[in-house]
Amino acid sequence: ISETADLLGFSHTTISRVYRERSEKRKYPVSGQLCGRKCLVDVRGHPDYIFPLVLTSATQELFGCRADEDVTGDDPYRLLKKEDIIQDMKTRAAVSDFSPIKQAVLDYPEDEILLVFDRDFTYGQSFYLVLTVEAKESLLKPPVEAEGEEDEGEEFSEIIQKTPEPQPWVSLGSEREIEEESFMDTRPKLRYKISRVRREFGAPVRFSTCSAADLRDNCVECSSYQDKSYSIRRMEKQCGVQAVPNTNSSSTQTVWKYPRNTCTQYEPRELSEEEKENILQSDELRNFLSSVTGRFELAIQQNVIMDVFVDDWWALGEEDAMFGGKAETHLKEYQSFTDLHYSKEKTISYISWYPAISGVIAVSVTERLSFEERIDRSTNLLLNPALILFWSFSDPINPQLLLECPDDVFCFEFCPSDPNVIVGGCMNGQVVLWDISGHVERLQGTRAGVGGKNISSNINTLEKDTPVVRYCAVSGIDSGHRAPITDIQWLPDSFEVSRTGIPLENKSQISVQIVTCAPDGCVMFWDLRTPRVVAQALTDRKQKTEEKVLENPHGVPNTFKHLDLTWKPLIRVTLPKIDSSGEYSPLKFSLRESTTNITADTEVLFLFMFIFSSQDGELVYTDWRLEKDSDSGRLFSKRTQEIHDSLVNTVLRSPFFKDIILTVGGWNFAIWKEGVTNKPILLSPCSPRKCTVGFWSLTRPAVFFIGKEDGNLEVWDLLEKTHEPSQTQNITTAHITCIKPWVISSKQQLLAVSDYLGTLHILEVPWTLHHSSANEVRKKSIADAERLLCLKYSKSFTVFSLIAFDSAS
């Protein structure tokens, strides 16, 4: 470096700088980036963080940076205020020496900019302006020189630090060790459901003292027990077994008995001459001979053996169709009903087929609201009353009729004597009556589409707006139930109940009385007839005649005007508990009628039977007349069973065997027989999903349907399987709320299924599920014959009733 400086006439510092720059260029190629050290020049000949300037003498004098006077080679740095530079550019505009870097000056973050005097014209000009804060700091505060450098005058350029760029991660196997040491779930988490009686929420807690002397060993033992609801899987077990042979010596001696000869004489049982004559002259024998004569003559001609009591043609292929044959066994979607206005965000609580017209079904819709939400939206609920919708197969879009209700209806029934009269039970405990006699023609105009899916031509003649029918009468709130009415039924037209609770014969043969139940602990009997009152005065009659003009402002029929807001129950029956104070809360009930003519005079005796269910699924079977305890004098029931583990939602008698009852509740169902009260004759295993509703088949005694909370419908055929359903079919995504079958003809049967989302599904039952087999019909006939023989010697007229209860509601 010294020799080169003396030869060229330059200073040692200049030659040292040029030598260093040449060395740095070989190490780091010029790319405009700083790889841990400063990049000396870019493609323009200077680093990107500086800008060379030509300052005139006027500018140097203005900013106090005159060459070799204010700034020298030993002191080349001068800090210029950013405001002065901006003011100079505004004053002198394009003439200003700083105008080429106007935007860089404006973007500079600090108030002072570093100006460097380049005496050696390293970057082509005498001055250059530093444009970054990092470069300014490195120039004003240069790093300490490294030890071992021989040239004391050698200047090192500043080092600009930069954040290193991230590089792709290369796996070396550490993630496997992390996964092995991590805690992972090996089984699904356990879910517990804890419930308690509703009346105990918020109740005060009472503690009592217990004497240690009364307890055994002065301690309370909490013994362990096996919970069958859960099973713990044993992952590993260490055990040892040693096989030891068991030896046993035994002997036997055959006893020789003396042989004896025996004989038996059979004597045929013969009918008397009178019995033979009655059988030969009976119509049943004539009909039987007429039906088998043709087949018998054909068998004689072909010289074959035949069974005259069995028709092989009708029994051909029946077993194959019943047990896994090629016949269709699944339920088919026939129709579905939903309304975007009336049933939107509502639940179908009950359904019932209109008995007078085929293809017409009524559904009641309720709000999907909790108790707190009902209180908050009470005003909107009053302005938008609850409705019962009438649907027809001919018009699946628009309901044919709307029944206005004072509150949400949980159950309703058509009168068996007059189908145009409807009674319903409301959520507020009131009983409502409707009369749709004036709208029967509208419903009759839609029945043409029942046999198929052809839309009736009469639908164009119907009114565009669906008529709304207001209720004829409603009971008073004070005289009704104090809880929602969960079940309502008409008493049969053969008997009625007096005010004293004595069942009497109904001579008019018209159903006029209703039975309701609710979780308030009461069963009520209601009468539709006008109550007997004292004759009114003549003045009252005149006032009533004058007010006849304003009797019917809403166009409501006057069928039950005498009951509106004054209707009170005929009898109110409370149901006391067995082993504690309080009353049971009924949910469902069922009626049974049986009569026998013993002599010319009929002896009549009524007996009501109940089934109660507590919050734990406890069933109590008792008489209408409760027994009295000899010690305490309290009335109590005598038969108790714990079968269901939750509320009982269905108590239904078989349409073929009146002493067979189906109960559904919780996670299982049971089939009971009256007279066998110690346990059910059939109990299903606990299922993963709750059973929400059940119903018998109307044409097959061994078939019934069970609805689940996951939207599945189970079909049980007891002739095929008794431990599991014959088939399971998914109907909807929500839980099923109600099931009602209906027989259109001998070749067609429909099943109505409603869900929690407010949709009504109509399914077509396949032939194998609605056609009874020969064995099934024969068993039913034998059972009916046995029942008739029992009734021949019976001396009582009995009516049985089954009621399901919930003391937690």
Secondary structure, DSSP 4 states (H G I P E B T S, - for coil): -HHHHHHHT--HHHHHHHHHHHHHHHHS--SS--SSS-----TTSS-TTEEEE---HHHHHHHT--BTTTB-SSS-EEEEEHHHHHHHHHHHGGGSTTGGGHHHHHH-SSSEEEEEE-TT-TTSSSEEEE--HHHHHHHHSPPPPPTT-S-TT--PPP----PPPP------SHHHHHHHHS----SPPP-------GGGTTPPP------GGGSGGGS--------TT--PPP-------------------PPPPPP-------------HHHHHHHHT-HHHHHHHHHHHHHHHHHHHHT----TTS-HHHHTTHHHHHTT-SS--S-EEEEEE--TTTSTTEEEEEEEE-SSSTTEEEEEEEE---HHHHHHTHHHHHHS-EEEEEEETTBSSS-SEEEEESS-EEEEEE-SS-TTEEEEEETTS-EEEEE-GGGHHHHHTTGGGSSSSPPPGGGGGS-SSPPEEPPSEE--TTTS-SS---EEEEPPTTEEE-TTS-EEE-TT----EEEEEETTTEEEEEE-SPPP-PPPPHHHHHHHHHGGGGS-TT---STTGGGTTT---SEEEE-B-SSSSSB--EEEEEEEEE----SSSPP-----EEEEE-TT-EEEEEESS-EE-TTT--EE--EEEE--SS-EEEEEE-SS-TTEEEEEETTEEEEEETTB-SS-SEEPPPPSS-EEEEEE-SS-TTEEEEEETTSEEEEEETTT-SSS-SEEEE--SSPEEEEEEEEEETTEEEEEEEETTS-EEEEEPPHHHHSPPHHHHHHHHHHHHHHHHHHHT----EEEEEEEE-TT-
